[in-house]
Amino acid sequence: MILRKLSSALLKFAGKYPVVSVTGPRQSGKTILVKTLFPNHKYLSLENPETRIIALNDPKSIFDPKDQLFILDEIQHVRNYYPIFRYSQMNKK
């Protein structure tokens, strides 16, 4: 029941807002939830230090303008993630 409610809410918000955040305790199924609901979306984990460095220093190299939606996982590993979000949303108009 909880998964069904979370799924419908997440799908609703993803259709309405350009950025949706899923938060919760460790190992609670956040990644599985978003990967299940959005199987065709690009997935980036910022837990990997190399991916994190690229995302911060050259975001255009990982965000293809034709990617309408994508999953950024482990965002807590990035102190200042605003430039990543800003770049990812710039070309979507």
PDB file of N, CA, C and O in Angstrom:
ATOM      1  N   MET A   1       0.814  -1.194   0.000  1.00  0.00           N
ATOM      2  CA  MET A   1       0.000   0.000   0.000  1.00  0.00           C
ATOM      3  C   MET A   1       0.858   1.259   0.000  1.00  0.00           C
ATOM      4  O   MET A   1       0.594   2.196  -0.754  1.00  0.00           O
ATOM      5  N   ILE A   2       1.893   1.280   0.853  1.00  0.00           N
ATOM      6  CA  ILE A   2       2.765   2.455   0.917  1.00  0.00           C
ATOM      7  C   ILE A   2       3.479   2.651  -0.420  1.00  0.00           C
ATOM      8  O   ILE A   2       3.559   3.770  -0.927  1.00  0.00           O
ATOM      9  N   LEU A   3       4.001   1.553  -0.992  1.00  0.00           N
ATOM     10  CA  LEU A   3       4.690   1.650  -2.279  1.00  0.00           C
ATOM     11  C   LEU A   3       3.767   2.194  -3.355  1.00  0.00           C
ATOM     12  O   LEU A   3       4.192   3.003  -4.180  1.00  0.00           O
ATOM     13  N   ARG A   4       2.507   1.764  -3.360  1.00  0.00           N
ATOM     14  CA  ARG A   4       1.552   2.240  -4.348  1.00  0.00           C
ATOM     15  C   ARG A   4       1.312   3.742  -4.196  1.00  0.00           C
ATOM     16  O   ARG A   4       1.234   4.466  -5.188  1.00  0.00           O
ATOM     17  N   LYS A   5       1.197   4.205  -2.951  1.00  0.00           N
ATOM     18  CA  LYS A   5       0.988   5.635  -2.709  1.00  0.00           C
ATOM     19  C   LYS A   5       2.218   6.441  -3.104  1.00  0.00           C
ATOM     20  O   LYS A   5       2.100   7.495  -3.728  1.00  0.00           O
ATOM     21  N   LEU A   6       3.393   5.947  -2.743  1.00  0.00           N
ATOM     22  CA  LEU A   6       4.626   6.644  -3.118  1.00  0.00           C
ATOM     23  C   LEU A   6       4.782   6.690  -4.633  1.00  0.00           C
ATOM     24  O   LEU A   6       5.160   7.717  -5.195  1.00  0.00           O
ATOM     25  N   SER A   7       4.492   5.584  -5.282  1.00  0.00           N
ATOM     26  CA  SER A   7       4.640   5.513  -6.738  1.00  0.00           C
ATOM     27  C   SER A   7       3.724   6.503  -7.433  1.00  0.00           C
ATOM     28  O   SER A   7       4.161   7.231  -8.325  1.00  0.00           O
ATOM     29  N   SER A   8       2.463   6.539  -7.037  1.00  0.00           N
ATOM     30  CA  SER A   8       1.531   7.451  -7.705  1.00  0.00           C
ATOM     31  C   SER A   8       1.896   8.903  -7.437  1.00  0.00           C
ATOM     32  O   SER A   8       1.781   9.744  -8.329  1.00  0.00           O
ATOM     33  N   ALA A   9       2.335   9.208  -6.213  1.00  0.00           N
ATOM     34  CA  ALA A   9       2.741  10.579  -5.895  1.00  0.00           C
ATOM     35  C   ALA A   9       3.983  10.976  -6.687  1.00  0.00           C
ATOM     36  O   ALA A   9       4.051  12.082  -7.225  1.00  0.00           O
ATOM     37  N   LEU A  10       4.956  10.087  -6.760  1.00  0.00           N
ATOM     38  CA  LEU A  10       6.190  10.390  -7.489  1.00  0.00           C
ATOM     39  C   LEU A  10       5.917  10.593  -8.976  1.00  0.00           C
ATOM     40  O   LEU A  10       6.467  11.512  -9.585  1.00  0.00           O
ATOM     41  N   LEU A  11       5.084   9.756  -9.560  1.00  0.00           N
ATOM     42  CA  LEU A  11       4.729   9.913 -10.977  1.00  0.00           C
ATOM     43  C   LEU A  11       3.995  11.234 -11.213  1.00  0.00           C
ATOM     44  O   LEU A  11       4.239  11.915 -12.208  1.00  0.00           O
ATOM     45  N   LYS A  12       3.113  11.584 -10.311  1.00  0.00           N
ATOM     46  CA  LYS A  12       2.374  12.848 -10.421  1.00  0.00           C
ATOM     47  C   LYS A  12       3.329  14.042 -10.372  1.00  0.00           C
ATOM     48  O   LYS A  12       3.261  14.929 -11.222  1.00  0.00           O
ATOM     49  N   PHE A  13       4.216  14.061  -9.377  1.00  0.00           N
ATOM     50  CA  PHE A  13       5.129  15.188  -9.232  1.00  0.00           C
ATOM     51  C   PHE A  13       6.139  15.256 -10.374  1.00  0.00           C
ATOM     52  O   PHE A  13       6.492  16.346 -10.823  1.00  0.00           O
ATOM     53  N   ALA A  14       6.601  14.114 -10.841  1.00  0.00           N
ATOM     54  CA  ALA A  14       7.555  14.096 -11.952  1.00  0.00           C
ATOM     55  C   ALA A  14       6.929  14.648 -13.224  1.00  0.00           C
ATOM     56  O   ALA A  14       7.632  15.203 -14.069  1.00  0.00           O
ATOM     57  N   GLY A  15       5.630  14.505 -13.369  1.00  0.00           N
ATOM     58  CA  GLY A  15       4.944  15.068 -14.524  1.00  0.00           C
ATOM     59  C   GLY A  15       4.669  16.551 -14.394  1.00  0.00           C
ATOM     60  O   GLY A  15       4.356  17.217 -15.381  1.00  0.00           O
ATOM     61  N   LYS A  16       4.784  17.066 -13.192  1.00  0.00           N
ATOM     62  CA  LYS A  16       4.433  18.460 -12.934  1.00  0.00           C
ATOM     63  C   LYS A  16       5.636  19.381 -12.725  1.00  0.00           C
ATOM     64  O   LYS A  16       5.594  20.553 -13.100  1.00  0.00           O
ATOM     65  N   TYR A  17       6.712  18.853 -12.127  1.00  0.00           N
ATOM     66  CA  TYR A  17       7.860  19.679 -11.757  1.00  0.00           C
ATOM     67  C   TYR A  17       9.126  19.237 -12.499  1.00  0.00           C
ATOM     68  O   TYR A  17       9.276  18.058 -12.820  1.00  0.00           O
ATOM     69  N   PRO A  18      10.037  20.179 -12.771  1.00  0.00           N
ATOM     70  CA  PRO A  18      11.272  19.810 -13.481  1.00  0.00           C
ATOM     71  C   PRO A  18      12.263  19.026 -12.631  1.00  0.00           C
ATOM     72  O   PRO A  18      13.078  18.277 -13.167  1.00  0.00           O
ATOM     73  N   VAL A  19      12.202  19.190 -11.306  1.00  0.00           N
ATOM     74  CA  VAL A  19      13.098  18.465 -10.398  1.00  0.00           C
ATOM     75  C   VAL A  19      12.261  17.921  -9.249  1.00  0.00           C
ATOM     76  O   VAL A  19      11.501  18.656  -8.619  1.00  0.00           O
ATOM     77  N   VAL A  20      12.407  16.631  -8.983  1.00  0.00           N
ATOM     78  CA  VAL A  20      11.714  15.986  -7.870  1.00  0.00           C
ATOM     79  C   VAL A  20      12.759  15.275  -7.024  1.00  0.00           C
ATOM     80  O   VAL A  20      13.628  14.580  -7.550  1.00  0.00           O
ATOM     81  N   SER A  21      12.670  15.449  -5.729  1.00  0.00           N
ATOM     82  CA  SER A  21      13.627  14.831  -4.810  1.00  0.00           C
ATOM     83  C   SER A  21      12.957  13.701  -4.043  1.00  0.00           C
ATOM     84  O   SER A  21      11.835  13.842  -3.556  1.00  0.00           O
ATOM     85  N   VAL A  22      13.654  12.589  -3.945  1.00  0.00           N
ATOM     86  CA  VAL A  22      13.196  11.464  -3.134  1.00  0.00           C
ATOM     87  C   VAL A  22      14.213  11.294  -2.015  1.00  0.00           C
ATOM     88  O   VAL A  22      15.382  11.005  -2.270  1.00  0.00           O
ATOM     89  N   THR A  23      13.770  11.473  -0.788  1.00  0.00           N
ATOM     90  CA  THR A  23      14.671  11.358   0.354  1.00  0.00           C
ATOM     91  C   THR A  23      14.157  10.297   1.312  1.00  0.00           C
ATOM     92  O   THR A  23      12.981   9.932   1.287  1.00  0.00           O
ATOM     93  N   GLY A  24      15.045   9.814   2.144  1.00  0.00           N
ATOM     94  CA  GLY A  24      14.658   8.821   3.131  1.00  0.00           C
ATOM     95  C   GLY A  24      15.885   8.187   3.732  1.00  0.00           C
ATOM     96  O   GLY A  24      17.008   8.498   3.337  1.00  0.00           O
ATOM     97  N   PRO A  25      15.678   7.297   4.689  1.00  0.00           N
ATOM     98  CA  PRO A  25      16.818   6.653   5.341  1.00  0.00           C
ATOM     99  C   PRO A  25      17.580   5.737   4.394  1.00  0.00           C
ATOM    100  O   PRO A  25      17.058   5.316   3.362  1.00  0.00           O
ATOM    101  N   ARG A  26      18.801   5.441   4.755  1.00  0.00           N
ATOM    102  CA  ARG A  26      19.636   4.537   3.958  1.00  0.00           C
ATOM    103  C   ARG A  26      18.947   3.191   3.807  1.00  0.00           C
ATOM    104  O   ARG A  26      18.245   2.722   4.702  1.00  0.00           O
ATOM    105  N   GLN A  27      19.170   2.586   2.650  1.00  0.00           N
ATOM    106  CA  GLN A  27      18.702   1.223   2.394  1.00  0.00           C
ATOM    107  C   GLN A  27      17.181   1.088   2.498  1.00  0.00           C
ATOM    108  O   GLN A  27      16.682   0.033   2.888  1.00  0.00           O
ATOM    109  N   SER A  28      16.438   2.148   2.152  1.00  0.00           N
ATOM    110  CA  SER A  28      14.974   2.074   2.270  1.00  0.00           C
ATOM    111  C   SER A  28      14.276   1.856   0.936  1.00  0.00           C
ATOM    112  O   SER A  28      13.048   1.799   0.884  1.00  0.00           O
ATOM    113  N   GLY A  29      15.050   1.731  -0.152  1.00  0.00           N
ATOM    114  CA  GLY A  29      14.451   1.422  -1.446  1.00  0.00           C
ATOM    115  C   GLY A  29      14.236   2.602  -2.372  1.00  0.00           C
ATOM    116  O   GLY A  29      13.501   2.487  -3.353  1.00  0.00           O
ATOM    117  N   LYS A  30      14.858   3.731  -2.084  1.00  0.00           N
ATOM    118  CA  LYS A  30      14.683   4.917  -2.921  1.00  0.00           C
ATOM    119  C   LYS A  30      15.161   4.680  -4.353  1.00  0.00           C
ATOM    120  O   LYS A  30      14.458   5.002  -5.310  1.00  0.00           O
ATOM    121  N   THR A  31      16.354   4.120  -4.490  1.00  0.00           N
ATOM    122  CA  THR A  31      16.915   3.879  -5.821  1.00  0.00           C
ATOM    123  C   THR A  31      16.073   2.865  -6.585  1.00  0.00           C
ATOM    124  O   THR A  31      15.783   3.065  -7.765  1.00  0.00           O
ATOM    125  N   ILE A  32      15.685   1.793  -5.934  1.00  0.00           N
ATOM    126  CA  ILE A  32      14.851   0.784  -6.595  1.00  0.00           C
ATOM    127  C   ILE A  32      13.531   1.399  -7.034  1.00  0.00           C
ATOM    128  O   ILE A  32      13.049   1.117  -8.131  1.00  0.00           O
ATOM    129  N   LEU A  33      12.945   2.234  -6.190  1.00  0.00           N
ATOM    130  CA  LEU A  33      11.677   2.891  -6.524  1.00  0.00           C
ATOM    131  C   LEU A  33      11.799   3.721  -7.794  1.00  0.00           C
ATOM    132  O   LEU A  33      11.010   3.548  -8.722  1.00  0.00           O
ATOM    133  N   VAL A  34      12.778   4.622  -7.846  1.00  0.00           N
ATOM    134  CA  VAL A  34      12.870   5.505  -9.010  1.00  0.00           C
ATOM    135  C   VAL A  34      13.319   4.752 -10.274  1.00  0.00           C
ATOM    136  O   VAL A  34      12.870   5.074 -11.374  1.00  0.00           O
ATOM    137  N   LYS A  35      14.189   3.768 -10.124  1.00  0.00           N
ATOM    138  CA  LYS A  35      14.605   2.992 -11.292  1.00  0.00           C
ATOM    139  C   LYS A  35      13.449   2.142 -11.827  1.00  0.00           C
ATOM    140  O   LYS A  35      13.352   1.919 -13.033  1.00  0.00           O
ATOM    141  N   THR A  36      12.578   1.672 -10.940  1.00  0.00           N
ATOM    142  CA  THR A  36      11.418   0.886 -11.359  1.00  0.00           C
ATOM    143  C   THR A  36      10.388   1.767 -12.063  1.00  0.00           C
ATOM    144  O   THR A  36       9.829   1.375 -13.087  1.00  0.00           O
ATOM    145  N   LEU A  37      10.138   2.952 -11.516  1.00  0.00           N
ATOM    146  CA  LEU A  37       9.144   3.846 -12.101  1.00  0.00           C
ATOM    147  C   LEU A  37       9.620   4.519 -13.384  1.00  0.00           C
ATOM    148  O   LEU A  37       8.809   4.867 -14.242  1.00  0.00           O
ATOM    149  N   PHE A  38      10.927   4.703 -13.514  1.00  0.00           N
ATOM    150  CA  PHE A  38      11.481   5.412 -14.670  1.00  0.00           C
ATOM    151  C   PHE A  38      12.587   4.591 -15.332  1.00  0.00           C
ATOM    152  O   PHE A  38      13.740   5.022 -15.357  1.00  0.00           O
ATOM    153  N   PRO A  39      12.255   3.421 -15.865  1.00  0.00           N
ATOM    154  CA  PRO A  39      13.289   2.520 -16.394  1.00  0.00           C
ATOM    155  C   PRO A  39      14.021   3.049 -17.628  1.00  0.00           C
ATOM    156  O   PRO A  39      15.121   2.590 -17.934  1.00  0.00           O
ATOM    157  N   ASN A  40      13.438   3.988 -18.325  1.00  0.00           N
ATOM    158  CA  ASN A  40      14.064   4.501 -19.551  1.00  0.00           C
ATOM    159  C   ASN A  40      14.837   5.791 -19.340  1.00  0.00           C
ATOM    160  O   ASN A  40      15.357   6.368 -20.295  1.00  0.00           O
ATOM    161  N   HIS A  41      14.916   6.240 -18.117  1.00  0.00           N
ATOM    162  CA  HIS A  41      15.616   7.493 -17.833  1.00  0.00           C
ATOM    163  C   HIS A  41      17.085   7.230 -17.538  1.00  0.00           C
ATOM    164  O   HIS A  41      17.455   6.202 -16.971  1.00  0.00           O
ATOM    165  N   LYS A  42      17.898   8.176 -17.935  1.00  0.00           N
ATOM    166  CA  LYS A  42      19.330   8.084 -17.671  1.00  0.00           C
ATOM    167  C   LYS A  42      19.556   8.075 -16.163  1.00  0.00           C
ATOM    168  O   LYS A  42      18.919   8.833 -15.432  1.00  0.00           O
ATOM    169  N   TYR A  43      20.455   7.225 -15.704  1.00  0.00           N
ATOM    170  CA  TYR A  43      20.747   7.088 -14.280  1.00  0.00           C
ATOM    171  C   TYR A  43      22.208   7.451 -14.032  1.00  0.00           C
ATOM    172  O   TYR A  43      23.109   6.913 -14.675  1.00  0.00           O
ATOM    173  N   LEU A  44      22.433   8.372 -13.088  1.00  0.00           N
ATOM    174  CA  LEU A  44      23.786   8.752 -12.698  1.00  0.00           C
ATOM    175  C   LEU A  44      23.912   8.652 -11.184  1.00  0.00           C
ATOM    176  O   LEU A  44      23.114   9.235 -10.451  1.00  0.00           O
ATOM    177  N   SER A  45      24.905   7.919 -10.721  1.00  0.00           N
ATOM    178  CA  SER A  45      25.173   7.842  -9.293  1.00  0.00           C
ATOM    179  C   SER A  45      26.372   8.725  -8.979  1.00  0.00           C
ATOM    180  O   SER A  45      27.460   8.533  -9.522  1.00  0.00           O
ATOM    181  N   LEU A  46      26.162   9.683  -8.108  1.00  0.00           N
ATOM    182  CA  LEU A  46      27.237  10.588  -7.723  1.00  0.00           C
ATOM    183  C   LEU A  46      28.057  10.029  -6.568  1.00  0.00           C
ATOM    184  O   LEU A  46      28.907  10.722  -6.008  1.00  0.00           O
ATOM    185  N   GLU A  47      27.802   8.786  -6.220  1.00  0.00           N
ATOM    186  CA  GLU A  47      28.635   8.111  -5.223  1.00  0.00           C
ATOM    187  C   GLU A  47      30.009   7.810  -5.818  1.00  0.00           C
ATOM    188  O   GLU A  47      31.013   7.809  -5.105  1.00  0.00           O
ATOM    189  N   ASN A  48      30.050   7.559  -7.110  1.00  0.00           N
ATOM    190  CA  ASN A  48      31.303   7.295  -7.816  1.00  0.00           C
ATOM    191  C   ASN A  48      32.083   8.608  -7.915  1.00  0.00           C
ATOM    192  O   ASN A  48      31.599   9.557  -8.531  1.00  0.00           O
ATOM    193  N   PRO A  49      33.282   8.683  -7.321  1.00  0.00           N
ATOM    194  CA  PRO A  49      34.045   9.939  -7.331  1.00  0.00           C
ATOM    195  C   PRO A  49      34.343  10.467  -8.733  1.00  0.00           C
ATOM    196  O   PRO A  49      34.331  11.680  -8.941  1.00  0.00           O
ATOM    197  N   GLU A  50      34.605   9.599  -9.683  1.00  0.00           N
ATOM    198  CA  GLU A  50      34.892  10.056 -11.048  1.00  0.00           C
ATOM    199  C   GLU A  50      33.661  10.715 -11.674  1.00  0.00           C
ATOM    200  O   GLU A  50      33.775  11.770 -12.299  1.00  0.00           O
ATOM    201  N   THR A  51      32.499  10.106 -11.513  1.00  0.00           N
ATOM    202  CA  THR A  51      31.258  10.687 -12.039  1.00  0.00           C
ATOM    203  C   THR A  51      30.972  12.014 -11.368  1.00  0.00           C
ATOM    204  O   THR A  51      30.535  12.964 -12.018  1.00  0.00           O
ATOM    205  N   ARG A  52      31.216  12.083 -10.071  1.00  0.00           N
ATOM    206  CA  ARG A  52      30.977  13.310  -9.299  1.00  0.00           C
ATOM    207  C   ARG A  52      31.855  14.447  -9.810  1.00  0.00           C
ATOM    208  O   ARG A  52      31.370  15.564  -9.988  1.00  0.00           O
ATOM    209  N   ILE A  53      33.119  14.185 -10.044  1.00  0.00           N
ATOM    210  CA  ILE A  53      34.048  15.208 -10.543  1.00  0.00           C
ATOM    211  C   ILE A  53      33.617  15.699 -11.914  1.00  0.00           C
ATOM    212  O   ILE A  53      33.624  16.900 -12.181  1.00  0.00           O
ATOM    213  N   ILE A  54      33.245  14.770 -12.778  1.00  0.00           N
ATOM    214  CA  ILE A  54      32.785  15.157 -14.126  1.00  0.00           C
ATOM    215  C   ILE A  54      31.512  15.988 -14.034  1.00  0.00           C
ATOM    216  O   ILE A  54      31.390  17.006 -14.715  1.00  0.00           O
ATOM    217  N   ALA A  55      30.567  15.570 -13.202  1.00  0.00           N
ATOM    218  CA  ALA A  55      29.300  16.295 -13.064  1.00  0.00           C
ATOM    219  C   ALA A  55      29.518  17.724 -12.584  1.00  0.00           C
ATOM    220  O   ALA A  55      28.825  18.640 -13.026  1.00  0.00           O
ATOM    221  N   LEU A  56      30.471  17.917 -11.688  1.00  0.00           N
ATOM    222  CA  LEU A  56      30.735  19.256 -11.164  1.00  0.00           C
ATOM    223  C   LEU A  56      31.552  20.123 -12.119  1.00  0.00           C
ATOM    224  O   LEU A  56      31.281  21.315 -12.265  1.00  0.00           O
ATOM    225  N   ASN A  57      32.542  19.530 -12.763  1.00  0.00           N
ATOM    226  CA  ASN A  57      33.456  20.310 -13.597  1.00  0.00           C
ATOM    227  C   ASN A  57      33.026  20.463 -15.044  1.00  0.00           C
ATOM    228  O   ASN A  57      33.381  21.442 -15.700  1.00  0.00           O
ATOM    229  N   ASP A  58      32.267  19.502 -15.543  1.00  0.00           N
ATOM    230  CA  ASP A  58      31.846  19.551 -16.948  1.00  0.00           C
ATOM    231  C   ASP A  58      30.464  18.911 -17.101  1.00  0.00           C
ATOM    232  O   ASP A  58      30.335  17.870 -17.745  1.00  0.00           O
ATOM    233  N   PRO A  59      29.422  19.530 -16.510  1.00  0.00           N
ATOM    234  CA  PRO A  59      28.100  18.901 -16.532  1.00  0.00           C
ATOM    235  C   PRO A  59      27.558  18.653 -17.937  1.00  0.00           C
ATOM    236  O   PRO A  59      26.788  17.715 -18.140  1.00  0.00           O
ATOM    237  N   LYS A  60      27.946  19.476 -18.907  1.00  0.00           N
ATOM    238  CA  LYS A  60      27.415  19.266 -20.256  1.00  0.00           C
ATOM    239  C   LYS A  60      27.889  17.951 -20.862  1.00  0.00           C
ATOM    240  O   LYS A  60      27.274  17.444 -21.800  1.00  0.00           O
ATOM    241  N   SER A  61      28.974  17.397 -20.335  1.00  0.00           N
ATOM    242  CA  SER A  61      29.461  16.129 -20.874  1.00  0.00           C
ATOM    243  C   SER A  61      28.606  14.941 -20.423  1.00  0.00           C
ATOM    244  O   SER A  61      28.656  13.880 -21.044  1.00  0.00           O
ATOM    245  N   ILE A  62      27.834  15.102 -19.362  1.00  0.00           N
ATOM    246  CA  ILE A  62      27.002  13.982 -18.908  1.00  0.00           C
ATOM    247  C   ILE A  62      25.509  14.217 -19.117  1.00  0.00           C
ATOM    248  O   ILE A  62      24.731  13.264 -19.067  1.00  0.00           O
ATOM    249  N   PHE A  63      25.087  15.468 -19.352  1.00  0.00           N
ATOM    250  CA  PHE A  63      23.674  15.753 -19.572  1.00  0.00           C
ATOM    251  C   PHE A  63      23.414  16.015 -21.038  1.00  0.00           C
ATOM    252  O   PHE A  63      23.747  17.079 -21.560  1.00  0.00           O
ATOM    253  N   ASP A  64      22.829  15.056 -21.685  1.00  0.00           N
ATOM    254  CA  ASP A  64      22.445  15.200 -23.086  1.00  0.00           C
ATOM    255  C   ASP A  64      21.155  16.022 -23.121  1.00  0.00           C
ATOM    256  O   ASP A  64      20.202  15.675 -22.424  1.00  0.00           O
ATOM    257  N   PRO A  65      21.094  17.098 -23.908  1.00  0.00           N
ATOM    258  CA  PRO A  65      19.880  17.927 -23.954  1.00  0.00           C
ATOM    259  C   PRO A  65      18.622  17.149 -24.324  1.00  0.00           C
ATOM    260  O   PRO A  65      17.519  17.562 -23.968  1.00  0.00           O
ATOM    261  N   LYS A  66      18.768  16.037 -25.029  1.00  0.00           N
ATOM    262  CA  LYS A  66      17.571  15.277 -25.399  1.00  0.00           C
ATOM    263  C   LYS A  66      17.060  14.393 -24.249  1.00  0.00           C
ATOM    264  O   LYS A  66      15.960  13.847 -24.336  1.00  0.00           O
ATOM    265  N   ASP A  67      17.847  14.248 -23.179  1.00  0.00           N
ATOM    266  CA  ASP A  67      17.373  13.516 -22.003  1.00  0.00           C
ATOM    267  C   ASP A  67      16.365  14.396 -21.271  1.00  0.00           C
ATOM    268  O   ASP A  67      16.738  15.388 -20.646  1.00  0.00           O
ATOM    269  N   GLN A  68      15.107  14.034 -21.349  1.00  0.00           N
ATOM    270  CA  GLN A  68      14.084  14.846 -20.700  1.00  0.00           C
ATOM    271  C   GLN A  68      14.074  14.657 -19.191  1.00  0.00           C
ATOM    272  O   GLN A  68      13.871  15.611 -18.440  1.00  0.00           O
ATOM    273  N   LEU A  69      14.291  13.443 -18.756  1.00  0.00           N
ATOM    274  CA  LEU A  69      14.332  13.169 -17.326  1.00  0.00           C
ATOM    275  C   LEU A  69      15.498  12.248 -17.030  1.00  0.00           C
ATOM    276  O   LEU A  69      15.874  11.419 -17.857  1.00  0.00           O
ATOM    277  N   PHE A  70      16.055  12.396 -15.867  1.00  0.00           N
ATOM    278  CA  PHE A  70      17.148  11.529 -15.466  1.00  0.00           C
ATOM    279  C   PHE A  70      17.126  11.395 -13.955  1.00  0.00           C
ATOM    280  O   PHE A  70      16.471  12.167 -13.254  1.00  0.00           O
ATOM    281  N   ILE A  71      17.845  10.414 -13.474  1.00  0.00           N
ATOM    282  CA  ILE A  71      17.925  10.137 -12.046  1.00  0.00           C
ATOM    283  C   ILE A  71      19.331  10.471 -11.575  1.00  0.00           C
ATOM    284  O   ILE A  71      20.311   9.934 -12.093  1.00  0.00           O
ATOM    285  N   LEU A  72      19.427  11.358 -10.592  1.00  0.00           N
ATOM    286  CA  LEU A  72      20.699  11.657  -9.939  1.00  0.00           C
ATOM    287  C   LEU A  72      20.655  11.001  -8.569  1.00  0.00           C
ATOM    288  O   LEU A  72      19.893  11.423  -7.699  1.00  0.00           O
ATOM    289  N   ASP A  73      21.451   9.991  -8.378  1.00  0.00           N
ATOM    290  CA  ASP A  73      21.452   9.262  -7.116  1.00  0.00           C
ATOM    291  C   ASP A  73      22.657   9.688  -6.278  1.00  0.00           C
ATOM    292  O   ASP A  73      23.688  10.098  -6.812  1.00  0.00           O
ATOM    293  N   GLU A  74      22.510   9.587  -4.982  1.00  0.00           N
ATOM    294  CA  GLU A  74      23.584   9.899  -4.034  1.00  0.00           C
ATOM    295  C   GLU A  74      24.048  11.361  -4.134  1.00  0.00           C
ATOM    296  O   GLU A  74      25.244  11.646  -4.068  1.00  0.00           O
ATOM    297  N   ILE A  75      23.103  12.263  -4.293  1.00  0.00           N
ATOM    298  CA  ILE A  75      23.409  13.689  -4.444  1.00  0.00           C
ATOM    299  C   ILE A  75      24.053  14.269  -3.182  1.00  0.00           C
ATOM    300  O   ILE A  75      24.705  15.312  -3.242  1.00  0.00           O
ATOM    301  N   GLN A  76      23.874  13.600  -2.044  1.00  0.00           N
ATOM    302  CA  GLN A  76      24.456  14.109  -0.797  1.00  0.00           C
ATOM    303  C   GLN A  76      25.980  14.125  -0.828  1.00  0.00           C
ATOM    304  O   GLN A  76      26.612  14.749   0.024  1.00  0.00           O
ATOM    305  N   HIS A  77      26.573  13.441  -1.806  1.00  0.00           N
ATOM    306  CA  HIS A  77      28.032  13.431  -1.927  1.00  0.00           C
ATOM    307  C   HIS A  77      28.564  14.717  -2.566  1.00  0.00           C
ATOM    308  O   HIS A  77      29.776  14.916  -2.646  1.00  0.00           O
ATOM    309  N   VAL A  78      27.664  15.584  -3.019  1.00  0.00           N
ATOM    310  CA  VAL A  78      28.057  16.833  -3.676  1.00  0.00           C
ATOM    311  C   VAL A  78      27.605  17.995  -2.803  1.00  0.00           C
ATOM    312  O   VAL A  78      26.414  18.152  -2.536  1.00  0.00           O
ATOM    313  N   ARG A  79      28.551  18.801  -2.364  1.00  0.00           N
ATOM    314  CA  ARG A  79      28.202  19.933  -1.493  1.00  0.00           C
ATOM    315  C   ARG A  79      27.384  20.985  -2.226  1.00  0.00           C
ATOM    316  O   ARG A  79      26.325  21.393  -1.750  1.00  0.00           O
ATOM    317  N   ASN A  80      27.862  21.418  -3.363  1.00  0.00           N
ATOM    318  CA  ASN A  80      27.170  22.460  -4.115  1.00  0.00           C
ATOM    319  C   ASN A  80      26.651  21.852  -5.418  1.00  0.00           C
ATOM    320  O   ASN A  80      27.332  21.885  -6.442  1.00  0.00           O
ATOM    321  N   TYR A  81      25.450  21.303  -5.367  1.00  0.00           N
ATOM    322  CA  TYR A  81      24.901  20.639  -6.550  1.00  0.00           C
ATOM    323  C   TYR A  81      24.060  21.564  -7.421  1.00  0.00           C
ATOM    324  O   TYR A  81      23.565  21.134  -8.463  1.00  0.00           O
ATOM    325  N   TYR A  82      23.885  22.821  -7.023  1.00  0.00           N
ATOM    326  CA  TYR A  82      23.076  23.740  -7.822  1.00  0.00           C
ATOM    327  C   TYR A  82      23.555  23.860  -9.269  1.00  0.00           C
ATOM    328  O   TYR A  82      22.716  23.829 -10.170  1.00  0.00           O
ATOM    329  N   PRO A  83      24.868  23.997  -9.546  1.00  0.00           N
ATOM    330  CA  PRO A  83      25.296  24.098 -10.955  1.00  0.00           C
ATOM    331  C   PRO A  83      24.894  22.879 -11.790  1.00  0.00           C
ATOM    332  O   PRO A  83      24.619  23.007 -12.983  1.00  0.00           O
ATOM    333  N   ILE A  84      24.862  21.712 -11.174  1.00  0.00           N
ATOM    334  CA  ILE A  84      24.457  20.511 -11.904  1.00  0.00           C
ATOM    335  C   ILE A  84      22.984  20.620 -12.283  1.00  0.00           C
ATOM    336  O   ILE A  84      22.621  20.375 -13.433  1.00  0.00           O
ATOM    337  N   PHE A  85      22.138  20.984 -11.330  1.00  0.00           N
ATOM    338  CA  PHE A  85      20.713  21.137 -11.619  1.00  0.00           C
ATOM    339  C   PHE A  85      20.474  22.249 -12.632  1.00  0.00           C
ATOM    340  O   PHE A  85      19.678  22.095 -13.559  1.00  0.00           O
ATOM    341  N   ARG A  86      21.165  23.364 -12.450  1.00  0.00           N
ATOM    342  CA  ARG A  86      20.961  24.499 -13.348  1.00  0.00           C
ATOM    343  C   ARG A  86      21.298  24.116 -14.779  1.00  0.00           C
ATOM    344  O   ARG A  86      20.522  24.391 -15.694  1.00  0.00           O
ATOM    345  N   TYR A  87      22.439  23.489 -14.980  1.00  0.00           N
ATOM    346  CA  TYR A  87      22.818  23.098 -16.337  1.00  0.00           C
ATOM    347  C   TYR A  87      21.841  22.073 -16.896  1.00  0.00           C
ATOM    348  O   TYR A  87      21.465  22.149 -18.066  1.00  0.00           O
ATOM    349  N   SER A  88      21.430  21.124 -16.080  1.00  0.00           N
ATOM    350  CA  SER A  88      20.553  20.067 -16.574  1.00  0.00           C
ATOM    351  C   SER A  88      19.197  20.612 -17.000  1.00  0.00           C
ATOM    352  O   SER A  88      18.528  20.002 -17.834  1.00  0.00           O
ATOM    353  N   GLN A  89      18.776  21.748 -16.447  1.00  0.00           N
ATOM    354  CA  GLN A  89      17.474  22.311 -16.763  1.00  0.00           C
ATOM    355  C   GLN A  89      17.522  23.412 -17.825  1.00  0.00           C
ATOM    356  O   GLN A  89      16.485  23.787 -18.371  1.00  0.00           O
ATOM    357  N   MET A  90      18.713  23.932 -18.122  1.00  0.00           N
ATOM    358  CA  MET A  90      18.853  25.065 -19.051  1.00  0.00           C
ATOM    359  C   MET A  90      18.309  24.778 -20.443  1.00  0.00           C
ATOM    360  O   MET A  90      17.665  25.647 -21.029  1.00  0.00           O
ATOM    361  N   ASN A  91      18.536  23.632 -20.974  1.00  0.00           N
ATOM    362  CA  ASN A  91      18.210  23.334 -22.372  1.00  0.00           C
ATOM    363  C   ASN A  91      16.887  22.614 -22.552  1.00  0.00           C
ATOM    364  O   ASN A  91      16.675  21.972 -23.580  1.00  0.00           O
ATOM    365  N   LYS A  92      16.000  22.705 -21.585  1.00  0.00           N
ATOM    366  CA  LYS A  92      14.753  21.959 -21.664  1.00  0.00           C
ATOM    367  C   LYS A  92      13.552  22.784 -22.070  1.00  0.00           C
ATOM    368  O   LYS A  92      12.423  22.303 -21.981  1.00  0.00           O
ATOM    369  N   LYS A  93      13.757  23.983 -22.503  1.00  0.00           N
ATOM    370  CA  LYS A  93      12.611  24.849 -22.861  1.00  0.00           C
ATOM    371  C   LYS A  93      12.167  24.639 -24.269  1.00  0.00           C
ATOM    372  O   LYS A  93      11.221  25.285 -24.721  1.00  0.00           O
TER     373      LYS A  93
END
